């Protein structure tokens, strides 16, 4: 059964990581589309309309692939994770139903107007549709994050015993307070951080293509407008990200101290040093080659440099998350986030001095840094999900009347196992390892093909470039006046020759 669990986890990781390339792009690009189209309505400059039309085509491509890849994950809940689905079905059913009603229908309903309605509806109606699509994509992420956050810090439910058709008992989480499920202790923190990451990724995607155009001296005016629009959002949210991350880290420590210990490679309970670099050594329970700021983790969590931070030693080996993957991905996310701040502020500095477009090296860095945004988003999710292990639905730590964690004779904190679900117990009981392995191979081949098609179409649209935009109204009028003057002069010349 262990092989089934491991293979099912690998399959889910592969499918969800490929799928998660696209929701952040559509969420991030959506707000930039609103900005560009809003600028067009405010300034009446056709270049903004041309930019909005071009990025809408890219948005539609990403949206289509995102929908296709997202369906696979829902099927896996029933095929590979039947025990898990039975446990969380009532909770997830309400959250995912809300996503369909309040988000997906809103997004997809106005998508046709966004993509095909440029010549069929007025500019204001099209702008409204753009806003609705952007809000729909954001609302969709809200309910997905609600469902995932409930797994991290479950509330608003009770555990009841049910019986299957064969008379075998099983446990099921049933909703008792829908809004307590929605606003569980980690929803707001995690949602804000996820959306910030999406906005950054969408902005860097737009800046990457725009910088490519500028370096190739193609569609330069369009590219500059698009680049500055993306840079605005990338800067704002890159600066907000560490603030959001700080409060989320405090929340993780409050409800999932073992996860934060894995993030920081904090093996032994004591004053918390903030690790900048290290190599996790589970055998000796320490970080090798560690570079850390003494006491900084304690300061970030408690506003002083001396308060002890709970380490992994306070948990039984079977209750500890693996350290290597969460530690590396968590620090990778932070490293790229720091790079985003440095790059965007440097770009504004050069723009302020009027030299941004001459910095070929910086524009070249923006071309490739979209990969950094992708890696940062993926790394953040990997750290969060692997750091939750061994739980697929986190069980709370037992506390006494004063709120202190209850420890066993060996000093290990104890979980309320009956209130959670371990990953090792969540897989389908009738699925065989060879079946999962076959589906991994099949999905891998399909996703490689789908990825190749996506890259091909995306590359084609990039090389095709935006539609040429018409001159502004003032320029157009000036052109017509000049043409009329030239025609009059020619007429007079011909009359003179005749007489």
C-alpha positions, 0 to 999 in steps of 0.5 A, a space after each residue: 500500500 505504501 507504493 500506491 501512496 507514494 506513486 499517487 503522490 508523485 502523480 498528483 504532484 506532476 499534474 498539479 505542478 503542470 496545471 499551476 503554471 496557468 492559473 497564476 498567469 491568468 490571475 496576474 495577466 487579468 489585472 494588467 489587462 484591466 490596467 491597459 484597457 482602463 488606460 485606453 478608456 482614459 487616454 483614448 490612445 489606440 496603442 493601449 487598445 492594441 496592447 490589451 487585444 494582444 495580451 487578451 489572446 495570450 490570456 485566452 490561450 493560458 485560460 484554455 490550457 489551465 481548464 483542461 489540466 485542472 480537470 485531471 486533478 478532480 478525477 484523481 480525488 476519486 481514483 487515487 484518493 478515495 479514502 481522502 475524498 470520503 473524509 473531506 467530501 462534505 467540506 470540499 463539496 461546499 467549497 468547490 460548489 461555491 467556486 463553480 457558482 460564484 467564480 467559474 461561471 462569472 469568469 467563463 461567462 464574460 470570457 467570450 465578450 473579452 475575447 470576441 467582443 471587441 467589435 461587437 460591444 462598446 468600449 465600456 461594456 468590454 472594459 466591464 467584461 475584462 474586470 469581471 473575467 479578472 475578478 472571476 479568476 481571483 474568486 476561483 482561486 479564493 475557493 481553491 485556497 479555502 479548501 486547501 487552507 482547511 486541510 492545513 487548519 481545519 475548523 467549522 466541522 465535526 467528525 462523524 462515524 459512517 458505515 459503507 454498504 458492507 457495514 464497515 465504519 469510516 470517519 467523515 468530516 461534516 460542515 457545521 459552520 460554513 463560514 468557519 470553514 471559509 475563514 479558517 485560521 490560515 485562509 486569509 494569510 494564505 490567500 493573500 500570499 497566493 494572489 501576490 505570487 500570481 500577480 508577480 508571475 503574470 507581471 513578469 510574464 508580460 515584462 518578459 515578452 515585452 523586453 524581448 520585443 524591445 531587445 529585438 527592436 520590434 513593436 517597441 512603443 507597444 512593448 514599452 507601454 506593456 513593460 511599464 504596466 507589468 513593472 508597476 504591478 511587479 514592483 508593488 506586489 514584490 514589495 508586499 510579498 515579504 510583509 505577507 510572508 512574515 505574517 503567514 510565517 507567524 500563523 504557520 508557527 502558531 498552528 503548524 510549528 513542525 512545518 515552520 521548523 522544517 522550513 527553517 531547518 530548526 531541529 533543536 528547540 531553542 533560540 531561533 536563528 534565521 537560516 540563510 543557507 544550509 544543508 539539512 542533515 537528518 542523521 545528526 539533526 542539524 544543518 551543515 554549512 549553515 549561514 544564519 542570523 543569530 536570534 533573527 527567527 525568534 525576533 521575527 516570531 516574538 519581537 525579541 532575540 531570546 524566546 525559544 522556538 519549537 524545533 523538530 525534536 519536540 515531535 515524534 519521528 513519525 509526526 515530523 515532516 521531511 526537512 530537505 524539500 520544504 527547506 530548499 523550496 522555502 529558501 528558493 522562494 525567498 531568494 527569488 522574491 528578494 531578486 524580484 524586489 532588486 530588479 524592479 526597483 533597479 528598473 524604476 531607477 533607470 526609468 527615472 533617469 531616462 535610461 531604462 531602455 538602454 540597459 540591454 543587460 537588465 532587459 535581457 534579465 527580465 526576459 528570463 526572470 519569468 522562469 524565476 517567477 514560475 519557480 518561486 510560485 511552484 516552490 512556495 506550494 511545494 514547501 507548504 504541501 510537503 511541510 504539512 506531512 505526514 498529514 493530508 488533513 492536519 490534526 491539531 496538537 493537544 492542549 491543556 486548559 491553559 492552551 499549552 501543548 501536551 507532551 508525552 513521557 518522552 517530551 513529544 507533543 501529541 496530535 489529536 489523531 482522530 481529528 485529522 487524516 494521515 496521507 498514508 491512510 488516504 489513498 484508495 484501497 483498491 488501486 494497484 501500484 502498476 495502475 498508478 504507474 501506468 497513469 503516471 506514464 500516460 499523463 506525462 506523455 499527454 502533458 508533454 504533448 500539451 506543453 509542446 502545443 502550448 509553447 508552439 502556439 505561444 511562440 507563434 503569437 509572440 512572433 506574430 506580435 500585436 495588431 498595428 494600431 491606428 494613429 491617435 485622433 489628433 494625428 489622424 485628423 492632421 493626416 487627413 488635413 495634409 492629404 486634402 492640402 496636397 490634393 488641392 495643391 495638385 489640382 491648382 497645379 494642373 489648372 495652371 498648366 491648363 491655362 
